[in-house]
Amino acid sequence: MTKQGILEERKLRFEAMSSYERKALLRKKMKAEGLEEGSEVMPLCVEITSSFPKM
């Protein structure tokens, strides 16, 4: 299977999950990365948006 096919399959599998299943998966992945809900998420968003010139 091609890389594009694998990505499409993962996207479809994610969309087929219930909201509860998606949240559990995201929390599991965040925990594996050493993150907790609300930790470092907002400062990162501010840092990224501040990198773009104002329109």
Gaussian input, Z-matrix of N, CA and C with variables (Angstrom, degrees):
# hf/3-21g

backbone

0 1
 N
 C     1     B1
 C     2     B2     1     A1
 N     3     B3     2     A2     1     D1
 C     4     B4     3     A3     2     D2
 C     5     B5     4     A4     3     D3
 N     6     B6     5     A5     4     D4
 C     7     B7     6     A6     5     D5
 C     8     B8     7     A7     6     D6
 N     9     B9     8     A8     7     D7
 C    10    B10     9     A9     8     D8
 C    11    B11    10    A10     9     D9
 N    12    B12    11    A11    10    D10
 C    13    B13    12    A12    11    D11
 C    14    B14    13    A13    12    D12
 N    15    B15    14    A14    13    D13
 C    16    B16    15    A15    14    D14
 C    17    B17    16    A16    15    D15
 N    18    B18    17    A17    16    D16
 C    19    B19    18    A18    17    D17
 C    20    B20    19    A19    18    D18
 N    21    B21    20    A20    19    D19
 C    22    B22    21    A21    20    D20
 C    23    B23    22    A22    21    D21
 N    24    B24    23    A23    22    D22
 C    25    B25    24    A24    23    D23
 C    26    B26    25    A25    24    D24
 N    27    B27    26    A26    25    D25
 C    28    B28    27    A27    26    D26
 C    29    B29    28    A28    27    D27
 N    30    B30    29    A29    28    D28
 C    31    B31    30    A30    29    D29
 C    32    B32    31    A31    30    D30
 N    33    B33    32    A32    31    D31
 C    34    B34    33    A33    32    D32
 C    35    B35    34    A34    33    D33
 N    36    B36    35    A35    34    D34
 C    37    B37    36    A36    35    D35
 C    38    B38    37    A37    36    D36
 N    39    B39    38    A38    37    D37
 C    40    B40    39    A39    38    D38
 C    41    B41    40    A40    39    D39
 N    42    B42    41    A41    40    D40
 C    43    B43    42    A42    41    D41
 C    44    B44    43    A43    42    D42
 N    45    B45    44    A44    43    D43
 C    46    B46    45    A45    44    D44
 C    47    B47    46    A46    45    D45
 N    48    B48    47    A47    46    D46
 C    49    B49    48    A48    47    D47
 C    50    B50    49    A49    48    D48
 N    51    B51    50    A50    49    D49
 C    52    B52    51    A51    50    D50
 C    53    B53    52    A52    51    D51
 N    54    B54    53    A53    52    D52
 C    55    B55    54    A54    53    D53
 C    56    B56    55    A55    54    D54
 N    57    B57    56    A56    55    D55
 C    58    B58    57    A57    56    D56
 C    59    B59    58    A58    57    D57
 N    60    B60    59    A59    58    D58
 C    61    B61    60    A60    59    D59
 C    62    B62    61    A61    60    D60
 N    63    B63    62    A62    61    D61
 C    64    B64    63    A63    62    D62
 C    65    B65    64    A64    63    D63
 N    66    B66    65    A65    64    D64
 C    67    B67    66    A66    65    D65
 C    68    B68    67    A67    66    D66
 N    69    B69    68    A68    67    D67
 C    70    B70    69    A69    68    D68
 C    71    B71    70    A70    69    D69
 N    72    B72    71    A71    70    D70
 C    73    B73    72    A72    71    D71
 C    74    B74    73    A73    72    D72
 N    75    B75    74    A74    73    D73
 C    76    B76    75    A75    74    D74
 C    77    B77    76    A76    75    D75
 N    78    B78    77    A77    76    D76
 C    79    B79    78    A78    77    D77
 C    80    B80    79    A79    78    D78
 N    81    B81    80    A80    79    D79
 C    82    B82    81    A81    80    D80
 C    83    B83    82    A82    81    D81
 N    84    B84    83    A83    82    D82
 C    85    B85    84    A84    83    D83
 C    86    B86    85    A85    84    D84
 N    87    B87    86    A86    85    D85
 C    88    B88    87    A87    86    D86
 C    89    B89    88    A88    87    D87
 N    90    B90    89    A89    88    D88
 C    91    B91    90    A90    89    D89
 C    92    B92    91    A91    90    D90
 N    93    B93    92    A92    91    D91
 C    94    B94    93    A93    92    D92
 C    95    B95    94    A94    93    D93
 N    96    B96    95    A95    94    D94
 C    97    B97    96    A96    95    D95
 C    98    B98    97    A97    96    D96
 N    99    B99    98    A98    97    D97
 C   100   B100    99    A99    98    D98
 C   101   B101   100   A100    99    D99
 N   102   B102   101   A101   100   D100
 C   103   B103   102   A102   101   D101
 C   104   B104   103   A103   102   D102
 N   105   B105   104   A104   103   D103
 C   106   B106   105   A105   104   D104
 C   107   B107   106   A106   105   D105
 N   108   B108   107   A107   106   D106
 C   109   B109   108   A108   107   D107
 C   110   B110   109   A109   108   D108
 N   111   B111   110   A110   109   D109
 C   112   B112   111   A111   110   D110
 C   113   B113   112   A112   111   D111
 N   114   B114   113   A113   112   D112
 C   115   B115   114   A114   113   D113
 C   116   B116   115   A115   114   D114
 N   117   B117   116   A116   115   D115
 C   118   B118   117   A117   116   D116
 C   119   B119   118   A118   117   D117
 N   120   B120   119   A119   118   D118
 C   121   B121   120   A120   119   D119
 C   122   B122   121   A121   120   D120
 N   123   B123   122   A122   121   D121
 C   124   B124   123   A123   122   D122
 C   125   B125   124   A124   123   D123
 N   126   B126   125   A125   124   D124
 C   127   B127   126   A126   125   D125
 C   128   B128   127   A127   126   D126
 N   129   B129   128   A128   127   D127
 C   130   B130   129   A129   128   D128
 C   131   B131   130   A130   129   D129
 N   132   B132   131   A131   130   D130
 C   133   B133   132   A132   131   D131
 C   134   B134   133   A133   132   D132
 N   135   B135   134   A134   133   D133
 C   136   B136   135   A135   134   D134
 C   137   B137   136   A136   135   D135
 N   138   B138   137   A137   136   D136
 C   139   B139   138   A138   137   D137
 C   140   B140   139   A139   138   D138
 N   141   B141   140   A140   139   D139
 C   142   B142   141   A141   140   D140
 C   143   B143   142   A142   141   D141
 N   144   B144   143   A143   142   D142
 C   145   B145   144   A144   143   D143
 C   146   B146   145   A145   144   D144
 N   147   B147   146   A146   145   D145
 C   148   B148   147   A147   146   D146
 C   149   B149   148   A148   147   D147
 N   150   B150   149   A149   148   D148
 C   151   B151   150   A150   149   D149
 C   152   B152   151   A151   150   D150
 N   153   B153   152   A152   151   D151
 C   154   B154   153   A153   152   D152
 C   155   B155   154   A154   153   D153
 N   156   B156   155   A155   154   D154
 C   157   B157   156   A156   155   D155
 C   158   B158   157   A157   156   D156
 N   159   B159   158   A158   157   D157
 C   160   B160   159   A159   158   D158
 C   161   B161   160   A160   159   D159
 N   162   B162   161   A161   160   D160
 C   163   B163   162   A162   161   D161
 C   164   B164   163   A163   162   D162

   B1=1.4478
   B2=1.5308
   B3=1.3032
   B4=1.4533
   B5=1.5255
   B6=1.3075
   B7=1.4670
   B8=1.5312
   B9=1.3143
   B10=1.4693
   B11=1.5261
   B12=1.3260
   B13=1.4584
   B14=1.5201
   B15=1.3319
   B16=1.4594
   B17=1.5264
   B18=1.3301
   B19=1.4651
   B20=1.5244
   B21=1.3192
   B22=1.4648
   B23=1.5282
   B24=1.3354
   B25=1.4679
   B26=1.5292
   B27=1.3286
   B28=1.4655
   B29=1.5237
   B30=1.3174
   B31=1.4691
   B32=1.5313
   B33=1.3208
   B34=1.4619
   B35=1.5302
   B36=1.3360
   B37=1.4647
   B38=1.5333
   B39=1.3302
   B40=1.4691
   B41=1.5265
   B42=1.3272
   B43=1.4676
   B44=1.5234
   B45=1.3339
   B46=1.4582
   B47=1.5295
   B48=1.3238
   B49=1.4718
   B50=1.5283
   B51=1.3271
   B52=1.4613
   B53=1.5270
   B54=1.3047
   B55=1.4547
   B56=1.5249
   B57=1.3321
   B58=1.4580
   B59=1.5302
   B60=1.3286
   B61=1.4696
   B62=1.5303
   B63=1.3438
   B64=1.4720
   B65=1.5210
   B66=1.3399
   B67=1.4634
   B68=1.5248
   B69=1.3318
   B70=1.4653
   B71=1.5304
   B72=1.3305
   B73=1.4605
   B74=1.5300
   B75=1.3301
   B76=1.4613
   B77=1.5238
   B78=1.3367
   B79=1.4694
   B80=1.5253
   B81=1.3272
   B82=1.4684
   B83=1.5270
   B84=1.3279
   B85=1.4662
   B86=1.5209
   B87=1.3398
   B88=1.4659
   B89=1.5254
   B90=1.3373
   B91=1.4576
   B92=1.5203
   B93=1.3297
   B94=1.4656
   B95=1.5222
   B96=1.3431
   B97=1.4642
   B98=1.5282
   B99=1.3525
   B100=1.4636
   B101=1.5180
   B102=1.3213
   B103=1.4657
   B104=1.5126
   B105=1.3204
   B106=1.4492
   B107=1.5149
   B108=1.3199
   B109=1.4642
   B110=1.5199
   B111=1.3121
   B112=1.4567
   B113=1.5168
   B114=1.3238
   B115=1.4591
   B116=1.5223
   B117=1.3145
   B118=1.4649
   B119=1.5158
   B120=1.3020
   B121=1.4527
   B122=1.5256
   B123=1.3143
   B124=1.4523
   B125=1.5239
   B126=1.3495
   B127=1.4643
   B128=1.5209
   B129=1.3169
   B130=1.4587
   B131=1.5230
   B132=1.3360
   B133=1.4614
   B134=1.5189
   B135=1.3156
   B136=1.4620
   B137=1.5171
   B138=1.3190
   B139=1.4610
   B140=1.5192
   B141=1.3074
   B142=1.4569
   B143=1.5220
   B144=1.3332
   B145=1.4577
   B146=1.5147
   B147=1.3341
   B148=1.4598
   B149=1.5291
   B150=1.3236
   B151=1.4706
   B152=1.5245
   B153=1.3328
   B154=1.4598
   B155=1.5261
   B156=1.3193
   B157=1.4656
   B158=1.5263
   B159=1.3224
   B160=1.4742
   B161=1.5092
   B162=1.3182
   B163=1.4690
   B164=1.4911
   A1=108.55
   A2=116.32
   A3=120.78
   A4=110.69
   A5=115.06
   A6=120.33
   A7=110.05
   A8=116.82
   A9=121.24
   A10=110.28
   A11=117.36
   A12=121.66
   A13=112.11
   A14=115.71
   A15=120.59
   A16=110.40
   A17=116.19
   A18=119.89
   A19=111.19
   A20=116.84
   A21=121.41
   A22=110.44
   A23=116.43
   A24=121.06
   A25=110.76
   A26=116.40
   A27=120.42
   A28=110.99
   A29=116.33
   A30=120.88
   A31=110.16
   A32=117.29
   A33=121.23
   A34=111.28
   A35=116.41
   A36=120.54
   A37=110.30
   A38=117.24
   A39=122.08
   A40=110.24
   A41=116.80
   A42=120.65
   A43=112.01
   A44=117.20
   A45=121.31
   A46=112.36
   A47=116.86
   A48=120.81
   A49=110.33
   A50=114.52
   A51=119.10
   A52=108.35
   A53=116.21
   A54=120.98
   A55=110.61
   A56=116.44
   A57=121.39
   A58=110.54
   A59=117.30
   A60=121.44
   A61=111.09
   A62=117.04
   A63=120.27
   A64=110.65
   A65=116.63
   A66=120.52
   A67=110.68
   A68=116.90
   A69=121.09
   A70=110.54
   A71=116.87
   A72=121.14
   A73=111.00
   A74=116.69
   A75=120.29
   A76=111.62
   A77=116.59
   A78=119.51
   A79=110.83
   A80=116.79
   A81=121.37
   A82=110.41
   A83=116.47
   A84=120.33
   A85=111.36
   A86=116.91
   A87=120.55
   A88=110.30
   A89=116.77
   A90=120.83
   A91=110.58
   A92=117.14
   A93=121.48
   A94=111.39
   A95=116.49
   A96=121.58
   A97=112.09
   A98=115.60
   A99=119.25
   A100=113.32
   A101=117.60
   A102=121.78
   A103=110.47
   A104=115.93
   A105=122.09
   A106=107.36
   A107=115.47
   A108=118.74
   A109=109.16
   A110=115.85
   A111=121.01
   A112=114.39
   A113=118.35
   A114=119.94
   A115=110.54
   A116=115.36
   A117=122.23
   A118=114.74
   A119=118.64
   A120=119.48
   A121=110.35
   A122=117.52
   A123=121.11
   A124=112.51
   A125=119.70
   A126=118.55
   A127=112.73
   A128=117.55
   A129=120.71
   A130=109.97
   A131=117.61
   A132=121.31
   A133=110.32
   A134=116.96
   A135=121.13
   A136=109.94
   A137=116.48
   A138=120.71
   A139=111.01
   A140=117.93
   A141=122.09
   A142=110.27
   A143=117.92
   A144=120.09
   A145=111.67
   A146=117.33
   A147=118.84
   A148=111.10
   A149=117.03
   A150=120.47
   A151=112.00
   A152=116.61
   A153=120.81
   A154=110.14
   A155=117.49
   A156=118.94
   A157=110.91
   A158=114.89
   A159=118.81
   A160=109.01
   A161=113.74
   A162=119.55
   A163=110.49
   D1=141.23
   D2=-178.86
   D3=-75.91
   D4=164.27
   D5=179.14
   D6=-60.42
   D7=-41.36
   D8=179.30
   D9=-63.03
   D10=-40.26
   D11=178.56
   D12=-63.96
   D13=-39.82
   D14=178.39
   D15=-65.26
   D16=-43.55
   D17=179.58
   D18=-63.07
   D19=-40.92
   D20=179.28
   D21=-64.63
   D22=-41.15
   D23=179.21
   D24=-63.10
   D25=-42.94
   D26=178.67
   D27=-64.03
   D28=-39.82
   D29=179.42
   D30=-63.67
   D31=-44.54
   D32=179.69
   D33=-64.99
   D34=-39.85
   D35=178.87
   D36=-64.55
   D37=-40.30
   D38=178.69
   D39=-64.66
   D40=-43.77
   D41=-179.35
   D42=-67.39
   D43=-26.97
   D44=-179.70
   D45=-78.00
   D46=-15.50
   D47=-179.44
   D48=-72.22
   D49=154.67
   D50=173.13
   D51=-75.88
   D52=165.55
   D53=178.87
   D54=-57.73
   D55=-42.05
   D56=180.00
   D57=-62.22
   D58=-43.06
   D59=-179.70
   D60=-65.38
   D61=-40.43
   D62=178.81
   D63=-63.78
   D64=-44.71
   D65=179.58
   D66=-61.24
   D67=-43.27
   D68=179.80
   D69=-62.55
   D70=-42.35
   D71=179.34
   D72=-63.69
   D73=-45.27
   D74=179.85
   D75=-64.70
   D76=-40.04
   D77=178.05
   D78=-64.44
   D79=-39.34
   D80=178.75
   D81=-63.04
   D82=-43.91
   D83=179.95
   D84=-67.76
   D85=-38.82
   D86=177.91
   D87=-63.96
   D88=-42.67
   D89=179.58
   D90=-62.45
   D91=-39.36
   D92=178.25
   D93=-63.03
   D94=-29.67
   D95=179.01
   D96=-88.17
   D97=-1.68
   D98=179.84
   D99=82.52
   D100=20.02
   D101=-179.84
   D102=-106.49
   D103=153.62
   D104=173.21
   D105=-122.04
   D106=160.59
   D107=179.08
   D108=-58.18
   D109=129.37
   D110=178.35
   D111=86.68
   D112=-7.24
   D113=-177.70
   D114=-89.72
   D115=121.30
   D116=174.21
   D117=63.96
   D118=3.88
   D119=-177.82
   D120=-76.82
   D121=-48.57
   D122=-177.66
   D123=-64.41
   D124=-48.59
   D125=179.14
   D126=-58.32
   D127=-36.00
   D128=178.83
   D129=-64.05
   D130=-43.69
   D131=179.59
   D132=-62.16
   D133=-42.92
   D134=179.82
   D135=-64.62
   D136=-41.26
   D137=179.88
   D138=-62.91
   D139=-42.48
   D140=-179.13
   D141=-67.24
   D142=-47.83
   D143=-177.08
   D144=-68.78
   D145=-28.90
   D146=179.79
   D147=-74.79
   D148=-12.19
   D149=179.25
   D150=-77.72
   D151=-19.12
   D152=-178.58
   D153=-90.48
   D154=142.91
   D155=177.32
   D156=-67.40
   D157=148.68
   D158=179.59
   D159=-72.54
   D160=144.53
   D161=-178.00
   D162=-99.21

